[in-house]
Amino acid sequence: MKRRIALSLVLIMSLGLFACSKEPVQITSARVVQGLDKGSGNFDRVLEICFDKPLTSNYFHSITIITKEEVKITGSGLLRPLASDPDARCHLRNVYLYIHKDSPLDARQLIKDYVLPGNIRQLLIQIYDEEPEGKELPIAEKLFSDL
């Protein structure tokens, strides 16, 4: 009897976890976009990440950009559903926002000089339900070459 109760509790808890899980996402495309900046210099390097459908929940993402000159930029952040355009499948991310304490010296200038359309050897995008705390596997991952 105790075993049945324990199994029933495990089953109920498992069903509860599935009910709260987020929708799966699929990365369809990515590219570096220029020309969005209107003179400030803050938006001259933007990464466009597109999904198969609009996001309906918050997701955490990480990126690794490697240019043809071997400049490596890594970063991460939260992707939220777009309140301004809930039907949009693509998210625009300012590449300068990926700069962090472990970024290379002069990361801003490196991004300006090397993170250009046609100069990206590899771009790895990983999507997680929540910010990883250890070695969690991404729920979606895509490697792009020659962007």
GURONU-759103 format. One record per residue (C-alpha): residue number from 1; x, y, z. Coordinates in nm, 4 decimals, decimal comma, m for minus. Each point is the difference from the previous one (the first is absolute). Layout:
ATOM/NUM/X/Y/Z
...
END
This chain:
ATOM/1/0,0000/0,0000/0,0000
ATOM/2/0,2790/0,2415/0,0909
ATOM/3/0,1696/m0,0797/m0,3299
ATOM/4/m0,3181/0,0844/m0,1952
ATOM/5/m0,0334/0,3299/0,1814
ATOM/6/0,3631/0,0833/m0,0689
ATOM/7/m0,0387/m0,0892/m0,3698
ATOM/8/m0,3187/0,2056/m0,0197
ATOM/9/0,1771/0,3012/0,1510
ATOM/10/0,2893/m0,0341/m0,2442
ATOM/11/m0,2445/m0,0215/m0,2915
ATOM/12/m0,1943/0,3065/0,1173
ATOM/13/0,3206/0,1988/0,0475
ATOM/14/0,1222/m0,1039/m0,3454
ATOM/15/m0,3246/0,1091/m0,1617
ATOM/16/0,0216/0,3293/0,1858
ATOM/17/0,3478/0,0608/m0,1380
ATOM/18/m0,1160/m0,0645/m0,3568
ATOM/19/m0,2959/0,2346/0,0432
ATOM/20/0,2338/0,2847/0,0991
ATOM/21/0,2623/m0,0581/m0,2668
ATOM/22/0,0559/0,2474/m0,2783
ATOM/23/m0,0751/m0,0586/m0,3645
ATOM/24/0,2906/m0,1420/m0,1990
ATOM/25/0,1757/0,2498/m0,2263
ATOM/26/0,1841/m0,0474/m0,3251
ATOM/27/0,2607/0,2442/m0,1295
ATOM/28/m0,0519/0,0523/m0,3726
ATOM/29/0,2485/0,2708/m0,0965
ATOM/30/0,2448/0,2605/0,1227
ATOM/31/0,1915/0,2856/m0,1541
ATOM/32/0,1919/0,3149/0,0844
ATOM/33/m0,1971/0,3091/m0,0955
ATOM/34/0,1468/0,3403/m0,0795
ATOM/35/m0,1714/0,3282/m0,0715
ATOM/36/m0,2313/0,0122/0,3018
ATOM/37/0,2124/0,2635/0,1725
ATOM/38/m0,1106/0,3595/m0,0476
ATOM/39/0,3322/0,1577/0,0948
ATOM/40/0,0442/m0,0973/0,3647
ATOM/41/0,2442/m0,2845/m0,0712
ATOM/42/m0,1791/m0,2209/0,2521
ATOM/43/m0,1995/m0,2052/m0,2504
ATOM/44/0,2401/m0,0406/m0,2908
ATOM/45/0,0485/m0,3726/0,0789
ATOM/46/m0,3234/m0,1891/0,0576
ATOM/47/m0,0574/m0,3749/0,0023
ATOM/48/m0,3335/m0,1182/m0,1370
ATOM/49/m0,1116/m0,3384/0,1374
ATOM/50/m0,3119/m0,1529/m0,1576
ATOM/51/m0,2171/m0,2855/0,1261
ATOM/52/m0,2587/m0,2224/m0,1659
ATOM/53/m0,2752/0,1844/0,1938
ATOM/54/m0,0235/0,3008/0,2314
ATOM/55/0,1252/m0,0536/0,3547
ATOM/56/m0,2758/m0,0287/0,2600
ATOM/57/0,2237/m0,0343/0,3071
ATOM/58/0,3329/0,1301/0,1264
ATOM/59/0,3048/m0,2009/m0,1070
ATOM/60/0,3682/0,0359/0,0803
ATOM/61/0,2472/m0,0072/m0,2877
ATOM/62/0,3747/m0,0035/m0,0494
ATOM/63/0,1968/0,0797/m0,3134
ATOM/64/0,3524/m0,0527/m0,1248
ATOM/65/0,1146/0,1976/m0,3022
ATOM/66/0,3296/m0,0833/m0,1726
ATOM/67/0,1073/0,2271/m0,2829
ATOM/68/0,2226/m0,0918/m0,2929
ATOM/69/0,2885/0,1711/0,1864
ATOM/70/m0,0626/m0,2288/0,3042
ATOM/71/m0,1502/0,2795/0,2131
ATOM/72/m0,2254/m0,1774/0,2504
ATOM/73/m0,2955/0,1734/0,1663
ATOM/74/m0,2143/m0,1866/0,2524
ATOM/75/m0,2976/0,1130/0,2001
ATOM/76/m0,3424/m0,0836/0,1290
ATOM/77/m0,3276/0,1484/0,1109
ATOM/78/m0,3735/m0,0305/0,0245
ATOM/79/m0,2282/m0,0175/m0,3023
ATOM/80/m0,3533/0,1185/0,0765
ATOM/81/m0,3163/m0,0108/m0,2088
ATOM/82/m0,0278/0,3258/m0,1917
ATOM/83/m0,2767/0,2112/0,1521
ATOM/84/0,0324/0,2522/m0,2830
ATOM/85/m0,0481/m0,2679/m0,2674
ATOM/86/m0,1247/m0,3322/0,1428
ATOM/87/m0,0121/m0,1584/m0,3475
ATOM/88/0,3700/0,0670/m0,0716
ATOM/89/0,2123/m0,3131/m0,0370
ATOM/90/0,3311/0,1913/m0,0007
ATOM/91/0,1791/0,1714/0,2864
ATOM/92/0,2577/0,2749/m0,0421
ATOM/93/0,2864/m0,0056/0,2521
ATOM/94/0,2613/0,2742/0,0263
ATOM/95/0,3340/m0,1840/m0,0277
ATOM/96/0,1676/0,2534/0,2324
ATOM/97/m0,2273/m0,1222/0,2814
ATOM/98/0,1864/m0,3321/m0,0067
ATOM/99/0,3143/0,1705/0,1342
ATOM/100/0,0764/m0,1198/0,3539
ATOM/101/0,2910/m0,0119/0,2457
ATOM/102/0,1641/m0,2946/m0,1793
ATOM/103/m0,0251/0,1553/m0,3480
ATOM/104/0,3238/0,0820/m0,1822
ATOM/105/0,1567/0,3388/0,0585
ATOM/106/m0,1428/0,2571/m0,2398
ATOM/107/m0,2979/m0,2301/m0,0665
ATOM/108/m0,2107/0,2923/m0,1197
ATOM/109/0,2560/0,0919/m0,2666
ATOM/110/0,0465/m0,3652/m0,0979
ATOM/111/m0,3759/m0,0320/m0,0520
ATOM/112/m0,0073/0,3207/m0,2024
ATOM/113/0,2924/m0,1104/m0,2196
ATOM/114/m0,0687/m0,3720/m0,0447
ATOM/115/m0,3616/m0,0943/0,0781
ATOM/116/m0,1279/0,0864/m0,3465
ATOM/117/m0,2350/m0,1697/m0,2454
ATOM/118/0,2082/m0,2407/m0,2091
ATOM/119/0,2798/m0,0160/0,2581
ATOM/120/m0,1481/m0,2495/0,2493
ATOM/121/0,1641/m0,3427/m0,0271
ATOM/122/m0,2221/m0,1579/0,2674
ATOM/123/m0,2923/0,1014/0,2176
ATOM/124/m0,1240/m0,2394/0,2672
ATOM/125/m0,3349/0,0753/0,1641
ATOM/126/m0,1242/m0,2021/0,2962
ATOM/127/m0,3448/0,0411/0,1572
ATOM/128/m0,0875/m0,1074/0,3555
ATOM/129/m0,3245/m0,0011/0,2012
ATOM/130/0,1793/0,1881/0,2798
ATOM/131/0,3500/0,1334/0,0593
ATOM/132/0,2241/m0,3067/0,0331
ATOM/133/0,1528/m0,0542/0,3406
ATOM/134/0,2251/m0,2874/m0,0941
ATOM/135/0,0239/m0,2269/m0,2979
ATOM/136/m0,3637/0,0086/m0,1126
ATOM/137/m0,0526/m0,0843/m0,3635
ATOM/138/m0,1642/0,2588/m0,2251
ATOM/139/m0,3561/m0,0621/m0,1186
ATOM/140/0,0982/0,1361/m0,3425
ATOM/141/0,3370/0,0518/m0,1626
ATOM/142/0,1138/0,0997/m0,3455
ATOM/143/0,3398/0,0599/m0,1561
ATOM/144/0,0151/0,2392/m0,2949
ATOM/145/0,2994/0,0323/m0,2319
ATOM/146/0,1128/0,2693/m0,2407
ATOM/147/m0,2438/0,2759/0,0893
END
